[in-house]
Amino acid sequence: MLGVLEAVVVHASHFLLEHFRSGKGTEIVYRKDDDVTREIDLATEELVYKMLKSNFAEGGVLYAEEAGVYRWGDERYIFVLDPLDGSLNYAVGIPFFSVSLAAGRHREGTLADLEYAAVSIPPAGVVYTAGPSVGARKNGRPVSRDAKSTIVFAALSNDFPDKTCAVIKKLGLKGRSLGSSAAELVYTAEGLARGFIDLRGKLRILDVAGALVVGRYVDGFKFRVFGDTSPHSRISLVAGDEQFVNATTAD
């Protein structure tokens, strides 16, 4: 399972980089509320779907960001995909975006089903993978968390809680936003950031499923999801070390 996921994500990453360097795929083909779908989103999603269907011909359900749900065979496996997390960065020429893919046996159709993941950050040449028998790895090497960072990845809005701002300030942390939640979360799991926080209720499980699965296999990394954990649900999320998660979610 994991070897196939990694190969699929690497292939999708090469596809994205080739188009990014040539400036292709930025045209918007669909718009809904605050979300837009670009040509490159659809093309990458279709590429991944075809590879998964070929490699898992017995059956699967792919929950994907753009087209919704793909079903084939006996639907024994579940896959959750964000083909391009950071599409705005991609569109304006900022070389920071990611591909996120998670998988497992299809039972509940929620985050709980997912045991394997591959998350790539193509411009950085980095691939995170995770699974029950190997734990979490970065470019093939085990991931261990270094908790010395003073950075917190924070998605801000006009109604960001003053109390939470005060807690972050008290912890001596500096806020950052890189434009790709999946990448920010795997960085946080690794300890390159102390924490991650998005309380807007707009983040989808699809965006972060792969990164959260990677984080499950990293000692010292915790997360708390607020909302339904089915793939297309919108959630709030806090992640990081236990002290950060407890401090920022305390009543």
C-alpha positions in Angstrom: 0.0 0.0 0.0 2.5 2.6 1.1 4.9 2.0 -1.7 2.1 2.7 -4.2 1.0 5.8 -2.5 4.5 7.2 -2.5 5.0 6.4 -6.2 1.6 8.1 -7.0 2.5 11.2 -5.1 6.0 11.5 -6.6 4.5 11.1 -10.1 1.9 13.8 -9.3 4.7 16.0 -7.9 6.7 15.8 -11.1 3.6 16.6 -13.1 2.9 19.7 -11.0 6.5 20.9 -11.2 6.7 20.6 -14.9 3.5 22.6 -15.4 4.5 25.1 -12.7 7.8 25.9 -14.4 6.1 26.5 -17.7 3.3 28.6 -16.1 0.5 26.2 -17.2 -2.7 25.2 -15.6 -3.6 28.4 -13.7 -6.9 29.2 -15.4 -9.9 29.0 -13.1 -12.5 26.6 -14.5 -14.9 26.6 -11.5 -15.7 28.9 -8.6 -17.8 28.3 -5.5 -17.9 30.6 -2.5 -14.3 31.2 -1.4 -12.9 28.2 -3.4 -11.7 28.1 -6.9 -10.8 25.1 -9.1 -8.0 25.6 -11.6 -7.1 23.4 -14.6 -4.1 22.0 -12.8 -6.2 20.9 -9.8 -8.4 18.8 -12.1 -5.6 17.5 -14.2 -3.6 16.3 -11.2 -6.6 14.8 -9.5 -7.5 12.8 -12.7 -3.9 11.6 -12.9 -4.0 10.3 -9.3 -7.4 8.7 -9.8 -6.2 6.7 -12.8 -3.1 5.5 -11.0 -5.0 4.4 -7.9 -7.6 2.6 -10.0 -4.9 0.8 -11.9 -3.0 -0.2 -8.8 -6.0 -1.1 -6.7 -8.2 -2.6 -9.3 -10.2 -4.7 -6.8 -11.9 -1.6 -5.5 -11.7 1.7 -3.8 -13.4 5.0 -3.0 -11.4 8.1 -3.7 -12.6 11.3 -1.9 -11.0 14.1 -3.8 -11.1 17.9 -3.6 -12.4 18.8 -7.0 -14.7 16.1 -8.5 -16.0 14.8 -5.2 -16.1 11.0 -5.0 -14.8 8.3 -7.4 -15.9 4.7 -6.8 -14.8 1.5 -8.4 -14.9 -2.3 -7.8 -15.9 -3.5 -4.3 -14.8 -0.2 -2.6 -12.6 -2.0 -0.1 -10.1 0.8 0.2 -10.5 4.5 1.0 -8.3 7.2 -0.4 -8.4 10.9 0.6 -6.7 13.3 -1.8 -5.8 16.9 -2.1 -4.1 17.1 -5.5 -2.7 20.6 -5.0 -2.8 22.2 -1.5 -1.6 25.7 -2.1 -3.1 26.3 -5.5 -3.0 30.1 -4.9 0.7 29.9 -4.4 1.0 27.9 -7.5 -1.1 30.3 -9.5 0.9 33.4 -8.5 4.3 31.8 -9.0 5.2 31.1 -5.3 7.1 27.8 -5.2 5.4 26.3 -2.2 2.6 23.8 -2.5 1.9 20.2 -1.7 0.2 16.9 -2.7 -1.6 15.0 0.1 -2.8 11.4 -0.1 -4.0 9.1 2.7 -5.5 5.6 2.6 -6.7 2.6 4.5 -9.4 0.0 4.6 -12.8 1.5 3.9 -15.0 1.1 7.0 -16.5 4.3 8.4 -15.6 6.6 5.6 -13.9 9.0 8.1 -10.4 10.0 9.2 -10.4 7.0 11.5 -10.1 4.6 8.5 -6.8 6.1 7.3 -3.5 4.4 8.2 -1.2 5.2 5.4 -0.1 8.5 3.9 2.2 10.2 1.5 2.6 14.0 1.5 5.0 15.8 -0.9 6.3 19.3 -1.1 7.4 19.3 -4.7 9.5 22.5 -4.9 11.5 21.3 -1.8 12.0 17.8 -3.1 10.6 16.4 0.1 8.2 13.4 0.6 6.8 12.4 3.9 5.4 8.9 4.2 3.7 7.0 7.1 2.3 3.6 7.8 1.9 1.0 10.6 5.0 -1.0 10.0 7.4 1.9 9.2 6.2 4.9 11.2 6.7 8.4 9.8 9.5 9.0 7.4 10.9 12.0 5.5 12.6 11.0 2.2 13.0 7.5 3.6 14.5 8.5 7.0 12.6 8.2 10.3 11.0 11.4 11.5 11.7 12.4 15.1 10.2 15.6 16.6 12.5 18.5 17.7 10.3 20.8 19.9 12.6 23.8 20.0 10.8 25.9 17.4 9.2 29.2 18.3 7.1 29.3 15.2 3.3 28.7 15.1 1.4 28.3 11.8 -1.8 30.3 12.3 -4.6 30.9 9.9 -6.0 34.3 10.9 -9.3 35.9 10.4 -11.1 39.0 11.8 -12.8 36.8 14.5 -9.6 35.0 15.6 -10.1 34.7 19.4 -8.3 37.3 21.5 -7.7 34.7 24.2 -5.9 32.4 21.7 -3.7 35.3 20.6 -2.9 35.9 24.2 -1.9 32.3 24.7 0.3 32.3 21.7 2.0 35.5 22.8 2.4 34.0 26.3 4.2 31.0 24.9 6.6 33.3 23.1 5.6 32.1 19.6 5.8 33.9 16.2 2.9 33.4 13.8 3.5 32.4 10.2 1.4 31.3 7.2 2.9 29.5 4.2 -0.3 28.9 2.2 -0.4 25.1 2.3 -2.0 23.5 5.3 -0.7 20.0 4.6 2.9 21.2 4.3 2.5 23.3 7.5 1.2 20.3 9.4 3.9 17.9 8.4 6.5 20.6 9.3 4.7 20.9 12.7 4.7 17.1 13.2 8.5 17.2 12.6 8.9 20.0 15.0 9.9 22.7 12.5 7.0 24.6 14.1 5.7 24.4 17.6 2.1 24.3 16.6 -0.6 24.8 13.9 -3.9 26.4 14.5 -6.9 27.1 12.2 -10.1 28.0 14.0 -12.0 29.4 11.0 -14.1 26.3 10.4 -13.1 26.3 6.8 -10.3 23.8 6.7 -11.4 20.4 5.2 -10.3 17.0 6.3 -9.3 16.5 2.6 -6.7 19.3 3.0 -4.9 17.7 6.0 -5.8 14.0 6.1 -2.3 12.9 4.9 -0.5 15.2 7.3 -2.5 14.1 10.2 -1.8 10.5 9.5 1.9 11.3 9.3 1.6 13.0 12.6 0.0 10.0 14.3 3.3 8.2 14.0 5.5 10.9 15.4 6.0 10.8 19.2 5.1 14.1 20.9 2.8 15.3 18.2 -0.9 15.8 19.2 -3.9 17.2 17.4 -7.5 18.1 18.1 -10.2 18.2 15.4 -13.3 20.2 16.0 -16.1 19.0 13.7 -17.1 15.9 11.6 -14.1 13.9 10.3 -15.6 12.7 7.1 -13.4 13.7 4.1 -15.4 16.7 2.7 -16.3 18.1 6.1 -15.0 21.5 7.2 -13.3 21.7 10.6 -11.2 23.7 13.0 -7.9 22.2 14.0 -5.2 22.6 16.6 -1.9 20.6 16.4 1.5 20.6 17.9 3.0 19.4 21.2 0.7 18.6 24.1 1.3 21.8 26.0 0.5 23.9 22.9 -2.7 22.0 22.1 -3.9 22.0 25.7 -3.1 25.7 26.2 -4.9 26.9 23.0 -8.0 24.7 23.4 -8.6 25.2 27.1 -12.0 26.5 28.1 
